[in-house]
């Protein structure tokens, strides 16, 4: 994401904890132990599942020591951890890599987005993109069935005629991103009655209770079906493709090619529907992300 003052403070504050992680992973000479891989994840459910999926897969398919830390922070924090060597791998999204990390304009062709980040990340950041996992977790705008019917909302463009009556609920990262609320408002000419920033877990409660009339959502979010929500069509194709794939420090892959071999076993294995089901197991059924990840790996023959 684009770095805001708030995120700069987050990165600065987190630097100490990341440094502590690095120290904890060091041998007596002060260099990072070559047989330990640190897996991190961003601060939402899907990333919690992905971090544990990657961690368990590496534990079972390599002889390396794996340390997994989910809910590390947002894009800035996780990507900074990889750049500094405090972490080694996490699952990123192609659109995030293109727009928010590289600062490029949105591209609607998913293959073109993947090829661009895959080709440019090694030279720019010494980080490699592995094979996409399969699902496209792009942003979407969600409303309740009642709101959709009241205002006859089917597309994001339909919001414009009723924007003076709509309070928009959003998590902080979407609020700050160029491919988030700022860019969406510009593309669609929107100026909502109010915008309320809130934790991701509170958005759905605020929407269903009527405190807000629309929220940002992920297309693989398991809570969409539970709450019987309507996703508005992105009729101007504003949101870029966000195909998930592991990204790994180049040095790690050079020293441990087995890491790439293991993680590429995930290629094409999870589609949007399956990812939404996994997310629902955590968000709706209240299962632990690690248990959900391990069960999926076992069912798909990737671990014993």
C-alpha positions as CSV (number, residue, x, y, z in Angstrom):
1,X,0.0,0.0,0.0
2,X,1.1,3.6,-0.3
3,X,2.8,4.7,2.9
4,X,0.8,7.1,5.1
5,X,1.9,8.9,8.2
6,X,0.0,6.3,10.2
7,X,1.7,3.5,8.4
8,X,5.1,5.1,8.7
9,X,4.6,5.1,12.5
10,X,3.5,1.5,12.4
11,X,6.6,0.5,10.4
12,X,8.8,2.4,12.8
13,X,7.2,1.0,15.9
14,X,7.4,-2.5,14.4
15,X,11.0,-2.2,13.6
16,X,12.0,-3.1,17.1
17,X,9.9,-6.2,17.1
18,X,11.2,-7.2,13.7
19,X,14.7,-6.6,15.0
20,X,13.9,-8.9,17.9
21,X,12.7,-11.5,15.5
22,X,16.0,-11.3,13.6
23,X,18.0,-11.5,16.8
24,X,16.0,-14.5,17.9
25,X,16.8,-16.2,14.6
26,X,20.6,-15.6,14.8
27,X,23.5,-17.8,15.7
28,X,26.4,-16.7,18.0
29,X,28.1,-14.9,15.2
30,X,25.1,-12.6,14.8
31,X,24.2,-13.8,11.3
32,X,20.7,-15.2,10.6
33,X,20.6,-19.0,11.0
34,X,20.6,-20.5,7.5
35,X,18.4,-23.4,8.4
36,X,15.5,-21.2,9.8
37,X,12.7,-19.8,7.6
38,X,10.4,-17.1,9.0
39,X,6.9,-17.0,7.5
40,X,4.7,-14.0,8.1
41,X,1.2,-12.9,7.3
42,X,-0.9,-9.8,7.2
43,X,-3.6,-8.9,9.7
44,X,-6.7,-10.6,8.4
45,X,-8.2,-14.1,8.4
46,X,-7.2,-15.2,4.9
47,X,-3.6,-14.2,5.6
48,X,-3.7,-16.1,8.9
49,X,-4.7,-19.2,7.0
50,X,-2.1,-18.6,4.2
51,X,0.7,-18.1,6.7
52,X,-0.1,-21.3,8.5
53,X,-0.6,-23.2,5.2
54,X,2.8,-22.1,4.1
55,X,4.4,-22.8,7.5
56,X,3.0,-26.3,7.8
57,X,3.8,-27.2,4.2
58,X,7.4,-26.1,4.7
59,X,7.7,-28.0,8.0
60,X,6.4,-31.2,6.4
61,X,8.3,-31.0,3.1
62,X,11.8,-29.6,4.2
63,X,14.3,-30.2,7.0
64,X,14.3,-26.5,7.8
65,X,13.2,-24.9,11.1
66,X,10.0,-22.9,10.4
67,X,8.8,-20.0,12.4
68,X,5.3,-18.7,11.6
69,X,4.0,-15.3,12.7
70,X,0.6,-14.4,11.4
71,X,-1.1,-11.0,11.9
72,X,2.3,-9.2,11.7
73,X,0.7,-6.1,10.1
74,X,-0.3,-4.6,6.8
75,X,1.4,-4.7,3.4
76,X,4.1,-2.2,4.4
77,X,5.0,-4.1,7.5
78,X,5.2,-7.6,5.9
79,X,7.0,-6.4,2.8
80,X,9.5,-4.4,4.8
81,X,10.2,-7.5,6.9
82,X,11.1,-9.4,3.7
83,X,13.3,-6.5,2.4
84,X,15.2,-6.3,5.6
85,X,15.6,-10.1,6.0
86,X,13.5,-10.2,9.2
87,X,11.1,-12.5,7.4
88,X,11.6,-14.8,4.4
89,X,8.2,-15.6,2.9
90,X,4.6,-14.5,2.9
91,X,1.6,-14.7,0.5
92,X,1.1,-11.5,-1.5
93,X,-1.4,-10.5,-4.1
94,X,-0.4,-9.5,-7.7
95,X,-2.4,-6.3,-7.7
96,X,-0.9,-5.2,-4.4
97,X,2.6,-5.9,-5.8
98,X,1.9,-3.9,-9.0
99,X,0.0,-0.9,-7.6
100,X,1.0,-0.5,-4.0
101,X,4.5,-1.8,-3.9
102,X,5.8,-0.9,-7.3
103,X,3.6,2.2,-7.7
104,X,2.5,1.2,-11.2
105,X,-0.9,1.9,-12.7
106,X,-3.7,-0.7,-12.6
107,X,-3.7,-3.4,-15.3
108,X,-6.9,-5.4,-15.8
109,X,-5.2,-8.4,-17.5
110,X,-4.3,-10.8,-14.6
111,X,-1.6,-12.6,-16.6
112,X,0.1,-9.3,-17.5
113,X,0.0,-8.2,-13.8
114,X,1.7,-11.5,-12.7
115,X,4.3,-11.4,-15.4
116,X,5.2,-7.8,-14.5
117,X,5.7,-8.3,-10.8
118,X,7.5,-11.7,-11.4
119,X,9.9,-10.1,-13.8
120,X,10.6,-6.9,-11.9
121,X,10.6,-7.9,-8.2
122,X,14.0,-9.8,-8.3
123,X,15.9,-6.8,-9.6
124,X,14.1,-4.2,-7.6
125,X,13.8,-5.9,-4.3
126,X,15.7,-9.3,-4.4
127,X,12.3,-11.0,-3.9
128,X,10.8,-13.7,-6.1
129,X,7.2,-14.5,-7.0
130,X,6.4,-18.2,-7.0
131,X,3.4,-19.8,-8.9
132,X,-0.1,-18.4,-8.1
133,X,-2.1,-20.4,-5.7
134,X,-5.3,-20.0,-7.8
135,X,-7.7,-17.6,-6.2
136,X,-8.2,-14.0,-7.1
137,X,-9.1,-12.1,-3.9
138,X,-9.9,-8.7,-5.3
139,X,-11.8,-5.9,-3.6
140,X,-15.5,-5.5,-3.9
141,X,-18.2,-3.2,-2.5
142,X,-20.8,-5.0,-0.4
143,X,-24.3,-3.8,0.7
144,X,-27.1,-5.6,2.4
145,X,-30.0,-7.0,0.4
146,X,-32.3,-4.3,2.0
147,X,-30.0,-1.5,0.9
148,X,-29.6,-3.0,-2.6
149,X,-33.4,-3.1,-3.0
150,X,-34.0,0.3,-1.4
151,X,-31.6,2.2,-3.8
152,X,-31.7,-0.3,-6.7
153,X,-28.0,-0.9,-6.4
154,X,-26.4,-3.4,-8.8
155,X,-23.1,-1.6,-9.7
156,X,-20.7,0.6,-8.0
157,X,-21.8,3.4,-10.4
158,X,-25.3,3.1,-8.9
159,X,-24.0,4.5,-5.6
160,X,-23.5,7.9,-7.1
161,X,-27.2,8.8,-7.2
162,X,-27.5,8.0,-3.5
163,X,-24.0,9.0,-2.1
164,X,-25.4,11.7,0.1
165,X,-27.3,9.1,2.1
166,X,-24.6,6.5,2.3
167,X,-22.1,6.1,5.1
168,X,-19.2,4.0,4.0
169,X,-17.4,1.6,6.4
170,X,-13.8,0.6,5.6
171,X,-10.7,-0.8,7.2
172,X,-7.7,1.5,7.4
173,X,-5.7,-0.2,4.6
174,X,-8.5,0.3,2.0
175,X,-8.9,3.9,3.1
176,X,-5.2,4.7,2.3
177,X,-4.7,2.7,-0.9
178,X,-4.6,4.2,-4.4
179,X,-6.4,1.1,-5.5
180,X,-8.8,1.5,-2.6
181,X,-11.2,4.2,-1.5
182,X,-9.2,7.1,-2.8
183,X,-9.0,5.8,-6.3
184,X,-12.5,4.4,-6.3
185,X,-14.0,7.7,-5.3
186,X,-12.1,9.4,-8.1
187,X,-13.0,6.8,-10.7
188,X,-16.7,6.7,-9.8
189,X,-17.1,10.3,-8.8
190,X,-18.2,9.4,-5.3
191,X,-18.5,11.6,-2.2
192,X,-20.2,9.7,0.6
193,X,-22.1,11.3,3.4
194,X,-19.4,10.0,5.8
195,X,-16.6,7.5,5.9
196,X,-15.9,5.5,9.0
197,X,-12.6,3.6,9.5
198,X,-12.9,0.5,11.6
199,X,-11.3,-2.9,12.2
200,X,-12.0,-5.5,9.6
201,X,-14.0,-7.6,12.1
202,X,-16.4,-4.8,12.8
203,X,-17.3,-3.9,9.3
204,X,-19.9,-6.6,8.8
205,X,-21.5,-5.9,12.2
206,X,-21.7,-2.2,11.3
207,X,-23.2,-3.0,7.9
208,X,-25.9,-5.4,9.1
209,X,-26.8,-3.1,12.0
210,X,-27.3,-0.2,9.7
211,X,-24.5,2.0,11.1
212,X,-23.0,2.0,7.6
213,X,-24.7,1.3,4.3
214,X,-21.7,0.0,2.3
215,X,-18.3,-1.5,3.0
216,X,-15.2,-2.7,1.2
217,X,-15.0,-6.5,1.1
218,X,-12.8,-9.2,-0.3
219,X,-14.4,-11.5,-2.9
220,X,-13.2,-14.6,-0.9
221,X,-14.6,-13.4,2.4
222,X,-16.5,-16.2,4.1
223,X,-18.8,-13.7,5.8
224,X,-20.4,-12.6,2.6
225,X,-22.6,-15.7,2.3
226,X,-23.3,-15.8,6.0
227,X,-24.7,-12.3,6.0
228,X,-26.5,-12.7,2.6
229,X,-24.8,-9.6,1.2
230,X,-24.8,-8.2,-2.3
231,X,-21.5,-7.5,-4.1
232,X,-21.8,-4.5,-6.5
233,X,-20.4,-5.0,-9.9
234,X,-17.2,-3.1,-10.6
235,X,-18.6,-1.8,-13.8
236,X,-15.7,0.5,-14.6
237,X,-13.2,-2.3,-13.8
238,X,-11.4,-0.2,-11.2
239,X,-10.1,-2.9,-9.0
240,X,-7.0,-4.8,-10.4
241,X,-6.7,-8.6,-10.2
242,X,-5.3,-9.8,-6.9
243,X,-4.1,-13.4,-7.5
244,X,-2.4,-14.8,-4.4
245,X,1.1,-16.2,-4.6
246,X,4.0,-16.8,-2.2
247,X,6.8,-14.3,-2.4
248,X,10.2,-15.3,-1.1
249,X,13.6,-13.6,-0.6
250,X,15.9,-14.5,-3.5
251,X,18.7,-15.4,-1.2
252,X,16.5,-17.9,0.6
253,X,15.6,-19.6,-2.7
254,X,19.3,-19.7,-3.7
255,X,20.3,-21.3,-0.5
256,X,17.3,-23.5,-0.1
257,X,15.7,-24.4,-3.5
258,X,13.5,-26.9,-1.7
259,X,11.5,-23.9,-0.3
260,X,10.4,-23.0,-3.8
261,X,9.8,-26.6,-4.8
262,X,7.5,-27.1,-1.7
263,X,5.5,-23.9,-2.1
264,X,4.9,-24.4,-5.8
265,X,2.9,-27.5,-4.8
266,X,0.2,-25.0,-4.0
267,X,0.0,-23.8,-7.6
268,X,-3.6,-23.6,-8.9
269,X,-4.9,-25.6,-5.9
270,X,-7.4,-23.1,-4.4
271,X,-10.1,-21.2,-6.2
272,X,-12.2,-18.3,-4.9
273,X,-15.0,-20.6,-3.7
274,X,-12.7,-22.9,-1.8
275,X,-10.9,-19.9,-0.3
276,X,-14.2,-18.4,0.9
277,X,-15.0,-21.8,2.5
278,X,-11.7,-21.9,4.3
279,X,-12.2,-18.3,5.5
280,X,-15.7,-19.1,6.7
281,X,-14.4,-22.0,8.8
282,X,-12.4,-19.5,10.8
283,X,-14.7,-16.4,10.7
284,X,-18.0,-18.2,11.0
285,X,-17.3,-21.6,12.5
286,X,-14.6,-20.2,14.8
287,X,-12.0,-22.8,14.0
288,X,-8.3,-22.1,14.4
289,X,-6.5,-21.0,11.2
290,X,-3.7,-23.5,11.7
291,X,-6.2,-26.4,12.1
292,X,-8.0,-25.3,8.9
293,X,-4.7,-25.0,7.0
294,X,-3.4,-28.4,8.2
295,X,-6.7,-30.2,7.4
296,X,-6.8,-28.7,3.9
297,X,-3.1,-29.8,3.3
298,X,-3.9,-33.3,4.5
299,X,-7.1,-33.6,2.4
300,X,-5.2,-32.6,-0.7
301,X,-2.3,-34.9,-0.1
302,X,0.4,-32.3,0.5
303,X,1.2,-33.4,4.0
304,X,0.8,-36.7,5.8
